[in-house]
Amino acid sequence: MAKICLLLRMGPHRILLDCGLENIAPLLAERDAPLPADLVLCTHAHPDHAKGLLSLHYAFPQLPIYASEVTTELLPLNWPKEAKVPQFCQALPWRSPVEFREGLSAELIPAGHLPGAAALLLTYTTKKRAYTVFYTGDFLLSNSRLVDGLPLEDLRGLKPDVLIVEGSYGTARFSHRRQQENLLAERIYRAIAEGQSVLLPTPTLGLGQELLMLLRSHHHFTGRDLDIWVDGTVASGCDIYLSMLSHFPSAVQNFARHQPLFWDERIRPRVRRFASLTPAEVSSQLGNSASIVLTNQDADLSQYCCSDTTSWLLLLPQQPGRLGSVERAVMQMLESTPALQAQIQAGRFTVENYLLSDHCDGAGTTQLIHNLRPQHVVFIHGSSAYLNDLTSLEELQNRYHLHTPSLGAQVALPIGETFLQPAAPEARYEGEIIEMDTAVLISLPNAIVTDPRWQEIADTGLVEARWQGEELVLRGISQRELLSQSAEAPMPTNVECCQNCIHCRGQRCWNQASPMFGFRVSLDGYCPVFEGIPNSEN
């Protein structure tokens, strides 16, 4: 995952935007000034934006660091091995410009994504005019279970001179957040119904707490006789969340008035601390009935899967465009743990992905840009391929100056009344289609293999082709997906299920009359608009 650290110059002022560097050596190099910046503004507490702040404070204790009040409380979770993290970060209010130096001010605007996450509106005022920069940090327009989305309506027509925006998901489009939650809840529900326990490794902050709130409030689980165990730094994150309830949305505060937000051993499903169990209790509690375990991404998963009789479903968060830190850590751990490898070979341990996005997709990113109407747009925090996808959109090229700076590059952003259109990046490739009797041959130019995404589509050499409007979309089939498909037992042809439906192709539903249209479906699933494959015994 990319580590964010940006140095912004506005007139004579130098502002460091976030510092996710694990090694701050680049900031310690020889400089003309005694400090690497005049001040630091941190958008939120995730490590890729905040990990380097403590080292920065130790190296430059006189350097002022600012963030929202919630972020200042969450930051210590980035350094769990520190005996005591000093209070080095100063809290700023929401929606109230603060002047740091003569002519330089900043305003914090809720960004969604994570409790306390802020977008920054920076203003530098001279005698002639005011210059503005809007920096999103990580942002989400949709409301999630514990965080309200970025208030786009309040920002419409802001017209900043420069917009610095994340492009984590590029131009990819995803279903609405609530639909993602429902698909995940349905998958966990089916696993529990089949007697499988579910293991969910997550980052310390954000996703783990969102999953807990989903499991506490979704109709599939309310009142269900089920134990949810929480362990490691995810549990520590829950504790800090509980100390800041007054900062959460009113719906969350109202929920907490009627029942505990997280820890509760009375109301079903029960949410309990795994750390309170003895080794004997672990074997007993997790071996007798299906349960759910949430833990940090670098935990030893074998300590939870100690029973030889329990079947486990490991669910990893999907991060489009890159191998996520959670998936990377977990897959390395699986490869090095013989006990888990033995369970995988025995068919008692399966691995799947799910999507519960906390970043905007392509549609949300372009929606933000069109509503703000900046002169310059600087795309950061995404794979180069995904960022190039955004800069190749004609709807953006025709209206804005677009920039995708490389690591360590300096970008000049001249401000003027005249719009000078930059050259459009090369992003499209022409190929050739040859129709044969039993197949279609699609030839592509050699230049396309230089794109890092080619390795994903060429992973197995197998592709899925489907229509998306008037465009034919090719998608590579990964080794994991191929193995999971080959491992599935064939369904009898006389069963009314998605596998035997004429609208199921590539394990997705293509019936526009179905509520699952366009989504990945379980092959043993069923919906009211099922239509059997001709000549099958339905």
DRENBA-726609 format. One record per residue (C-alpha): residue in one letter; x, y, z. Coordinates in steps of 0.001 Angstrom, whole numbers, padded with zeros to 6 digits, always signed. Example, Ala and Ser with C-alpha at 12.3 -4.5 7.8 and 13.67 -1.06 7.14 Angstrom:
BEGIN
a+012300-004500+007800s+013670-001060+007140
//
This chain:
BEGIN
m+000000+000000+000000a+001316+003438-000905k+002556+005596+001966i+001356+009186+001725c+003581+012178+002512l+003108+015394+000493l+004931+018702+000805l+002729+021573-000336r+004129+025070-000910m+001694+027970-000844g+003568+031245-001203p+006322+031225+001470h+004582+028524+003532r+005469+024808+003541i+002756+022383+004693l+003351+018647+005122l+000149+016767+004302d+000157+013425+006141c+003227+011346+006938g+002724+007622+006425l+006446+006911+005976e+007758+004086+008141n+011248+005501+007562i+011393+009310+007641a+015003+009420+006336p+013965+011465+003243l+012739+014195+005620l+016006+014128+007579a+018207+014746+004520e+020160+017976+004190r+017783+020919+003856d+017952+024666+003475a+015553+025158+006411p+015923+023800+009988l+012535+022029+009743p+011171+019885+006874a+007969+021992+006910d+006326+024837+008791l+003494+022598+010032v+001995+019142+009522l-001681+018368+008879c-002811+014744+009289t-006079+013730+007610h-006733+010501+009553a-005196+007797+011737h-004595+004968+009238p-000886+004002+009185d-000356+004787+005492h-001148+008426+006380a+000115+008647+009970k+002756+005990+010730g+005707+008399+010496l+004275+011150+012702l+005793+009899+015962s+009293+009618+014455l+008789+013067+012950h+007880+014438+016378y+010931+012832+018007a+013208+014255+015293f+011606+017714+015303p+009743+018260+018615q+009171+021924+017767l+007327+021044+014509p+003554+021590+015071i+001295+018675+014050y-002486+019030+013746a-005496+016759+013163s-009132+016390+014201e-009848+015586+017843v-010896+012007+017064t-007733+011420+015023t-005541+012633+017898e-007151+009944+020102l-006766+007167+017516l-003164+007902+016498p-001466+005958+019382l-002775+002682+017917n-000148+003085+015185w+002577+002415+017755p+001245-000382+020011k+004724-001317+021280e+005424+002183+022597a+005113+002258+026389k+003479+005675+026294v+002953+007811+023228p+003287+011531+024008q+000458+013915+023164f+002229+015503+020216c-000776+016164+017948q-002964+019236+018457a-006718+018989+017840l-008475+021283+015354p-012230+022002+015211w-014539+020986+012344r-015726+023479+009731s-013915+026445+011333p-010902+027980+009514v-007786+028220+011700e-005008+030678+010796f-001547+029190+011388r+000575+031938+009877e-000124+035307+008350g-002321+034656+005327l-002358+030848+005745s-005403+029025+007147a-006931+025555+006998e-010426+024178+007555l-011255+020564+008423i-014233+018969+006627p-015509+015441+007493a-014307+013022+004806g-016114+009776+005666h-013782+006735+005397l-012868+006543+009124p-013971+008274+012334g-012113+011565+012543a-011008+011487+008891a-010816+015002+007447a-010527+016658+004084l-008527+019886+004207l-009364+023237+002635l-006182+025340+002705t-006254+029043+001872y-003325+031396+001227t-004403+035051+001033t-002384+037835-000588k-003220+041440-001343k-004258+040473-004877r-006309+037313-004277a-006817+034146-002225y-005413+030792-003393t-007157+027591-002299v-006175+023901-002217f-008609+021113-001323y-006973+017857-000179t-009315+014895+000300g-007036+012456+002115d-008986+009172+001890f-012681+009881+001435l-016052+008196+000972l-019272+009877-000145s-021569+007107+001126n-022500+006701+004785s-021049+003638+006459r-022173+002018+009719l-020067+004260+011966v-019191+007274+009796d-021215+009758+007750g-019894+010349+004242l-018211+013483+002962p-020897+016247+002776l-020744+016878-000968e-023806+019146-000971d-021998+021626+001298l-019015+021814-001067r-020804+022195-004400g-019316+025040-006465l-016372+025565-004103k-014018+026072-007107p-010647+025511-005406d-007597+026346-007492v-006179+022879-006838l-007829+019591-005856i-005532+016846-004538v-007632+013691-004609e-007003+010007-003977g-007558+007591-006867s-007382+004289-004980y-010043+002556-007099g-009388+004357-010391t-012390+004262-012708a-013765+001002-011240r-017477+001028-010395f-018981-000835-007469s-022406-001435-006055h-023729+000826-003306r-022236+000410+000156r-025459-001106+001564q-025518-003729-001188q-021917-004644-000401e-022861-005042+003266n-025843-007230+002407l-023751-009522+000180l-021160-009950+002927a-023807-010540+005599e-025467-013136+003368r-022162-014975+002850i-021387-015041+006589y-024972-016123+007331r-024719-019066+004917a-021379-020132+006375i-022756-020133+009937a-025892-021994+008799e-023652-024675+007277g-021717-025047+010537q-018636-023107+009409s-016880-020665+011680v-015773-017393+010090l-012376-015722+010522l-012022-012024+009638p-008504-010515+009891t-008633-006729+009455p-006588-003579+010038t-006643-002169+013558l-008957+000731+012750g-012023+001115+010590l-012927-002139+008890g-012985-004336+012018q-015289-001974+013896e-017519-001578+010808l-017837-005365+010560l-018772-005611+014238m-021466-002978+013828l-022772-004770+010731l-022973-008085+012593r-024657-006390+015574s-027359-004656+013531h-028025-006735+010388h-031298-008695+010367h-029432-011932+009546f-027785-011859+012989t-029952-009887+015428g-031195-012264+018120r-029140-015164+016758d-027483-017512+019271l-023976-016728+018087d-020633-015745+019625i-018482-013039+018016w-014946-012992+019381v-012687-009937+019013d-008944-010051+019587g-005707-008092+019293t-005450-004450+018258v-008938-004591+016726a-010274-004929+020292s-008085-001999+021376g-009578+000060+018563c-013075-000810+019806d-012195+000441+023283i-011052+003821+021955y-014182+004105+019805l-016307+003621+022925s-014532+006502+024666m-015518+008861+021836l-019212+008065+021282s-020191+011740+021388h-018256+012246+018124f-020163+009546+016231p-023301+009993+014061s-026587+010361+015940a-027810+006935+014735v-024772+005279+016341q-025243+007198+019583n-028907+006183+019660f-027962+002507+019145a-025508+002780+022053r-028236+004143+024349h-030250+000936+023983q-027459-001641+023995p-023651-001706+024134l-022026-000783+020858f-019495-003620+020995w-018949-005640+024190d-022124-007464+025157e-022512-011012+026491r-026269-010735+027144i-027876-009627+023873r-027504-011962+020914p-025242-012131+019030r-022805-011944+021937v-019639-009865+021389r-016791-011043+023588r-013061-010562+024079f-010981-013478+022877a-008121-012466+025188s-010232-013402+028230l-010200-017100+027272t-007774-019714+028570p-006261-022187+026037a-008712-024863+027230e-011642-022476+026793v-010458-021573+023283s-010630-025205+022213s-014011-025643+023889q-015663-022404+022757l-014447-022440+019141g-014791-026183+018655n-018372-026805+019783s-020362-024436+017570a-019937-022069+014660s-018679-018628+015667i-017066-015500+014220v-013581-014238+015072l-012265-010762+014254t-008567-010126+014787n-005715-007977+013509q-004234-008746+010130d-000835-009931+011398a-002213-012303+014056d-001324-016003+014161l-004569-017457+012806s-003692-020987+013876q-004484-020096+017518y-008164-019770+016571c-008342-022810+014292c-007113-025300+016866s-010022-027738+016622d-009744-030686+014230t-013530-030852+013859t-014379-027223+013009s-014512-025994+009411w-013349-022399+008830l-014089-019754+006234l-011364-017100+006027l-012688-013847+004536l-010130-011313+003294p-010992-007718+002355q-010668-007038-001350q-008626-003973-002341p-009069-003335-006075g-005943-002382-007969r-003446-003775-005491l-002692-006696-003202g-003913-005307+000105s-001735-005311+003198v-004237-007594+004940e-004231-010159+002150r-000441-010031+001775a+000159-010578+005484v-002405-013366+005768m-001281-015257+002672q+002355-015174+003867m+001239-016482+007240l-000812-019292+005628e+002171-020389+003552s+004391-020601+006644t+001972-022342+009031p+001922-026161+008612a-001145-026577+010834l-003246-024345+008584q-001867-025930+005417a-002978-029304+006751q-006495-027953+007377i-006605-026470+003870q-005611-029817+002357a-008246-031534+004471g-010921-029174+003124r-011632-027640+006550f-010199-024206+005708t-011278-022133+002704v-010282-018600+001668e-012524-016063-000059n-012571-012308-000684y-015260-009727+000019l-015662-006064-000865l-016627-003496+001749s-015193-000339+000234d-014096+002603+002368h-012870+004623-000621c-014866+006176-003465d-015079+004299-006754g-014587+006013-010112a-018116+007396-010229g-017750+008957-006766t-014361+010459-007610t-015599+012133-010796q-018744+013274-008980l-016605+015054-006390i-014467+016702-009072h-017427+017971-011096n-019094+019363-007988l-015982+021147-006723r-014958+022438-010186p-011229+022976-009543q-008725+024325-012060h-006054+021666-011353v-006688+018050-010298v-003776+016092-008807f-004412+012337-008526i-002474+010455-005819h-002681+007311-003685g-003417+004618-006234s-001621+002290-008641s-000168+004098-011653a-002516+002163-013927y-005596+003244-011955l-004462+006874-011810n-003803+006863-015559d-007307+005510-016089l-008672+008593-014334t-006548+011042-016327s-007673+009372-019571l-011362+010148-018947e-012524+012584-021617e-015049+014123-019230l-012099+015237-017077q-009620+016047-019840n-012011+018571-021385r-012483+020550-018184y-009437+020419-015903h-005638+020361-015747l-004855+016761-014746h-001680+015606-012974t-000370+012232-011722p+003012+013033-010105s+005526+010252-009622l+007340+009562-006346g+009571+012468-005370a+008454+014638-008292q+007791+018363-007936v+004631+019639-009623a+004139+023322-010455l+000496+024395-010434p+000231+027813-012127i-003060+029550-011373g-004700+031695-014030e-007969+032593-015691t-007115+030837-018981f-007549+027102-019224l-004626+025384-020985q-005486+021790-021806p-002607+019370-021096a-001859+016595-023553a-004023+013519-023032p-002153+010387-021938e-002132+007382-024214a-004552+004891-022661r-006348+003003-025457y-005054+000118-027535e-006283-001115-030911g-006493-004802-031639e-007958-007159-034217i-010842-009642-034057i-010874-012779-036226e-014062-014869-036309m-013564-018610-036751d-016054-021472-036883t-016015-022329-033191a-014179-019428-031573v-013203-015782-031800l-009522-014786-031829i-008712-011382-030306s-005220-010062-031102l-003760-007280-028952p-000575-005207-029496n+002597-006021-027580a+002502-002633-025845i-000371-003754-023625v+001787-006286-021749t+003855-003440-020260d+000859-002420-018173p+001231-003922-014641r-002392-005102-014803w-001427-007564-017562q-000051-009952-014951e-003497-010174-013391i-005245-011043-016648a-002432-013399-017704d-002237-015154-014324t-003866-018353-015593g-004247-017553-019284l-008033-017828-018921v-010398-014895-019408e-014099-014209-019015a-015764-012058-021707r-019070-010253-021174w-020982-007327-022556q-021139-004085-020581g-023455-001824-022556e-021905-001555-026019e-018444-002551-024791l-017003-006061-024572v-015174-006482-021253l-012400-009036-020776r-011546-010137-017248g-008745-012456-016195i-009588-015468-014021s-007161-015755-011097q-005649-018990-009792r-007640-018710-006564e-010918-018293-008447l-010061-021174-010763l-009232-023444-007812s-012406-022488-005963q-014496-023179-009065s-012849-026545-009673a-013314-027520-006022e-017064-026965-006093a-019112-030122-006330p-021358-030290-009429m-024985-029427-008733p-027699-031890-009845t-029385-030590-012995n-032871-030939-011523v-032198-028407-008733e-033492-024855-009209c-030381-022854-008409c-028123-020268-010012q-025784-022901-011463n-028678-024295-013524c-030103-020891-014516i-029694-019577-018068h-028827-016136-016694c-025803-017237-014636r-022513-016757-016494g-019080-016466-014922q-020737-016931-011509r-022624-013635-011984c-026310-012981-012592w-027170-011323-015917n-030969-011294-015575q-032023-007630-015462a-035218-008643-013667s-033247-010087-010764p-032133-008039-007724m-028755-009764-008106f-028223-008472-011666g-024517-007851-012260f-023452-009282-008902r-021438-012390-008100v-023803-015121-006913s-023449-018382-005073l-023999-021261-007484d-026360-022941-005037g-028379-019728-004612y-031881-019057-005936c-034098-016089-006784p-037764-015847-007913v-036851-015119-011564f-034954-018394-011989e-035107-019827-015523g-033794-023320-016076i-031289-024218-018754p-033114-025824-021726n-033094-029626-021780s-032151-029785-018084e-034387-031815-015786n-036164-028844-014130
//
